[in-house]
Amino acid sequence: MTFFSRAGEETVLVLRSVGYRKNEENVVFVMNTVVKQQATLELVPALRAPRVARAFVAETLTSWDVQAEKVEAAQLVVSELVTNAVVHAADSHTINLDLRFTDGAVRVLVSDTGLGEPERGHPDPRTAETGRGVLLVDAFAERWGSETHGRDGKTVWCELSIESPTNR
């Protein structure tokens, strides 16, 4: 569940959700994060939604002065999350993409009215044509997870580091 409060010109985000961190399973995160920039896009769940989402991510993160290689990684992750929403929540009227820029990270949130949780697949590398989306998110994100909203759907989120390796 997400709570917002105003602190001057910046929004303080307090988050509690179940997620995954590299090399750990089912970690509960409670953190205070100052959101410096935020952008939201409402998508129609159609085949063109991932393409529109990638363009939105590129334009938004570039305007926030995020490095090109980090923008490309964010585009890949967003494309996978939006594609999953289109495929697995076909009854959703809209898919919401929210980008939040914080110190050292971009938080990506994709919300739909689907009730299914994302699962790490184990596709056969020789024959499977699908099932790698969550694996890609896991590979690129520092952490990721999902929040359910009862019968109102879910939000799948991830955090992407935007710091260069020398600044970590």
Contacts in CASP RR format, 6 or more apart in sequence:
PFRMAT RR
TARGET T0000
AUTHOR 0000-0000-0000
METHOD contacts of the structure
MODEL  1
MTFFSRAGEETVLVLRSVGYRKNEENVVFVMNTVVKQQATLELVPALRAP
RVARAFVAETLTSWDVQAEKVEAAQLVVSELVTNAVVHAADSHTINLDLR
FTDGAVRVLVSDTGLGEPERGHPDPRTAETGRGVLLVDAFAERWGSETHG
RDGKTVWCELSIESPTNR
1 16 0 8 1.000
1 17 0 8 1.000
1 147 0 8 1.000
2 13 0 8 1.000
2 14 0 8 1.000
2 15 0 8 1.000
2 147 0 8 1.000
3 13 0 8 1.000
3 14 0 8 1.000
4 11 0 8 1.000
4 12 0 8 1.000
4 13 0 8 1.000
5 11 0 8 1.000
5 12 0 8 1.000
5 14 0 8 1.000
6 12 0 8 1.000
7 34 0 8 1.000
10 34 0 8 1.000
10 35 0 8 1.000
10 36 0 8 1.000
11 34 0 8 1.000
11 35 0 8 1.000
11 38 0 8 1.000
12 32 0 8 1.000
12 33 0 8 1.000
12 34 0 8 1.000
12 35 0 8 1.000
13 32 0 8 1.000
13 33 0 8 1.000
13 34 0 8 1.000
13 35 0 8 1.000
13 100 0 8 1.000
14 30 0 8 1.000
14 31 0 8 1.000
14 32 0 8 1.000
14 33 0 8 1.000
15 29 0 8 1.000
15 30 0 8 1.000
15 31 0 8 1.000
15 33 0 8 1.000
16 28 0 8 1.000
16 29 0 8 1.000
16 30 0 8 1.000
17 28 0 8 1.000
17 29 0 8 1.000
17 145 0 8 1.000
17 146 0 8 1.000
17 147 0 8 1.000
17 157 0 8 1.000
18 26 0 8 1.000
18 27 0 8 1.000
18 28 0 8 1.000
18 29 0 8 1.000
18 145 0 8 1.000
18 146 0 8 1.000
18 147 0 8 1.000
19 26 0 8 1.000
19 27 0 8 1.000
19 28 0 8 1.000
19 29 0 8 1.000
19 143 0 8 1.000
19 144 0 8 1.000
19 145 0 8 1.000
19 146 0 8 1.000
20 26 0 8 1.000
20 27 0 8 1.000
20 138 0 8 1.000
20 143 0 8 1.000
20 144 0 8 1.000
20 145 0 8 1.000
21 27 0 8 1.000
21 142 0 8 1.000
21 143 0 8 1.000
22 142 0 8 1.000
22 143 0 8 1.000
27 143 0 8 1.000
29 143 0 8 1.000
33 100 0 8 1.000
33 102 0 8 1.000
33 107 0 8 1.000
34 102 0 8 1.000
34 103 0 8 1.000
35 100 0 8 1.000
35 101 0 8 1.000
35 102 0 8 1.000
35 107 0 8 1.000
36 101 0 8 1.000
36 102 0 8 1.000
36 103 0 8 1.000
37 64 0 8 1.000
37 99 0 8 1.000
37 100 0 8 1.000
37 101 0 8 1.000
38 98 0 8 1.000
38 99 0 8 1.000
38 100 0 8 1.000
38 101 0 8 1.000
39 56 0 8 1.000
39 60 0 8 1.000
39 98 0 8 1.000
39 99 0 8 1.000
40 96 0 8 1.000
40 97 0 8 1.000
40 98 0 8 1.000
40 99 0 8 1.000
41 52 0 8 1.000
41 53 0 8 1.000
41 56 0 8 1.000
41 96 0 8 1.000
41 97 0 8 1.000
42 94 0 8 1.000
42 95 0 8 1.000
42 96 0 8 1.000
42 97 0 8 1.000
43 49 0 8 1.000
43 52 0 8 1.000
43 53 0 8 1.000
43 82 0 8 1.000
43 94 0 8 1.000
43 95 0 8 1.000
43 96 0 8 1.000
43 97 0 8 1.000
44 94 0 8 1.000
44 95 0 8 1.000
45 85 0 8 1.000
45 86 0 8 1.000
45 89 0 8 1.000
45 90 0 8 1.000
45 92 0 8 1.000
45 93 0 8 1.000
45 94 0 8 1.000
45 95 0 8 1.000
45 112 0 8 1.000
46 86 0 8 1.000
47 86 0 8 1.000
49 82 0 8 1.000
49 83 0 8 1.000
49 85 0 8 1.000
49 86 0 8 1.000
49 95 0 8 1.000
50 78 0 8 1.000
50 79 0 8 1.000
50 82 0 8 1.000
50 83 0 8 1.000
50 86 0 8 1.000
53 78 0 8 1.000
53 79 0 8 1.000
53 82 0 8 1.000
53 97 0 8 1.000
54 75 0 8 1.000
54 78 0 8 1.000
54 79 0 8 1.000
56 97 0 8 1.000
57 71 0 8 1.000
57 74 0 8 1.000
57 75 0 8 1.000
57 78 0 8 1.000
57 97 0 8 1.000
57 99 0 8 1.000
58 71 0 8 1.000
58 75 0 8 1.000
60 99 0 8 1.000
61 70 0 8 1.000
61 71 0 8 1.000
61 74 0 8 1.000
61 99 0 8 1.000
61 106 0 8 1.000
62 68 0 8 1.000
62 71 0 8 1.000
64 101 0 8 1.000
66 74 0 8 1.000
66 101 0 8 1.000
66 106 0 8 1.000
66 162 0 8 1.000
67 162 0 8 1.000
67 164 0 8 1.000
70 106 0 8 1.000
70 160 0 8 1.000
70 161 0 8 1.000
70 162 0 8 1.000
73 140 0 8 1.000
73 160 0 8 1.000
74 106 0 8 1.000
74 108 0 8 1.000
74 160 0 8 1.000
76 136 0 8 1.000
76 140 0 8 1.000
77 108 0 8 1.000
77 136 0 8 1.000
77 137 0 8 1.000
77 140 0 8 1.000
77 141 0 8 1.000
77 158 0 8 1.000
77 160 0 8 1.000
78 97 0 8 1.000
78 108 0 8 1.000
78 110 0 8 1.000
80 133 0 8 1.000
80 134 0 8 1.000
80 136 0 8 1.000
80 137 0 8 1.000
81 108 0 8 1.000
81 110 0 8 1.000
81 137 0 8 1.000
81 156 0 8 1.000
81 158 0 8 1.000
82 95 0 8 1.000
82 97 0 8 1.000
82 110 0 8 1.000
83 133 0 8 1.000
84 110 0 8 1.000
84 118 0 8 1.000
84 133 0 8 1.000
84 134 0 8 1.000
84 156 0 8 1.000
85 92 0 8 1.000
85 95 0 8 1.000
85 110 0 8 1.000
85 112 0 8 1.000
85 114 0 8 1.000
85 156 0 8 1.000
86 95 0 8 1.000
88 114 0 8 1.000
88 116 0 8 1.000
89 95 0 8 1.000
89 112 0 8 1.000
89 113 0 8 1.000
89 114 0 8 1.000
89 116 0 8 1.000
89 153 0 8 1.000
91 113 0 8 1.000
91 114 0 8 1.000
92 112 0 8 1.000
92 113 0 8 1.000
92 114 0 8 1.000
93 113 0 8 1.000
94 112 0 8 1.000
95 110 0 8 1.000
95 111 0 8 1.000
95 112 0 8 1.000
96 109 0 8 1.000
96 110 0 8 1.000
96 111 0 8 1.000
96 112 0 8 1.000
97 108 0 8 1.000
97 109 0 8 1.000
97 110 0 8 1.000
98 108 0 8 1.000
98 109 0 8 1.000
98 110 0 8 1.000
98 111 0 8 1.000
99 106 0 8 1.000
99 107 0 8 1.000
99 108 0 8 1.000
99 109 0 8 1.000
100 106 0 8 1.000
100 107 0 8 1.000
100 109 0 8 1.000
104 161 0 8 1.000
104 162 0 8 1.000
104 163 0 8 1.000
105 142 0 8 1.000
105 159 0 8 1.000
105 160 0 8 1.000
105 161 0 8 1.000
105 162 0 8 1.000
105 163 0 8 1.000
106 159 0 8 1.000
106 160 0 8 1.000
106 162 0 8 1.000
107 157 0 8 1.000
107 158 0 8 1.000
107 159 0 8 1.000
107 160 0 8 1.000
108 157 0 8 1.000
108 158 0 8 1.000
108 159 0 8 1.000
108 160 0 8 1.000
109 155 0 8 1.000
109 156 0 8 1.000
109 157 0 8 1.000
110 155 0 8 1.000
110 156 0 8 1.000
110 157 0 8 1.000
111 149 0 8 1.000
111 153 0 8 1.000
111 154 0 8 1.000
111 155 0 8 1.000
111 156 0 8 1.000
112 153 0 8 1.000
112 154 0 8 1.000
113 152 0 8 1.000
113 153 0 8 1.000
114 153 0 8 1.000
114 154 0 8 1.000
115 148 0 8 1.000
115 150 0 8 1.000
115 151 0 8 1.000
115 153 0 8 1.000
115 154 0 8 1.000
116 154 0 8 1.000
117 146 0 8 1.000
117 148 0 8 1.000
117 154 0 8 1.000
118 134 0 8 1.000
118 145 0 8 1.000
118 146 0 8 1.000
118 156 0 8 1.000
119 134 0 8 1.000
120 134 0 8 1.000
120 135 0 8 1.000
120 138 0 8 1.000
121 131 0 8 1.000
121 132 0 8 1.000
121 134 0 8 1.000
121 135 0 8 1.000
123 130 0 8 1.000
123 131 0 8 1.000
123 132 0 8 1.000
123 135 0 8 1.000
137 144 0 8 1.000
137 158 0 8 1.000
138 144 0 8 1.000
140 158 0 8 1.000
140 160 0 8 1.000
141 158 0 8 1.000
141 159 0 8 1.000
141 160 0 8 1.000
142 158 0 8 1.000
142 159 0 8 1.000
142 160 0 8 1.000
142 161 0 8 1.000
143 158 0 8 1.000
143 159 0 8 1.000
144 156 0 8 1.000
144 157 0 8 1.000
144 158 0 8 1.000
144 159 0 8 1.000
145 156 0 8 1.000
145 157 0 8 1.000
145 158 0 8 1.000
146 154 0 8 1.000
146 155 0 8 1.000
146 156 0 8 1.000
146 157 0 8 1.000
147 154 0 8 1.000
147 155 0 8 1.000
147 157 0 8 1.000
148 154 0 8 1.000
149 155 0 8 1.000
161 168 0 8 1.000
END
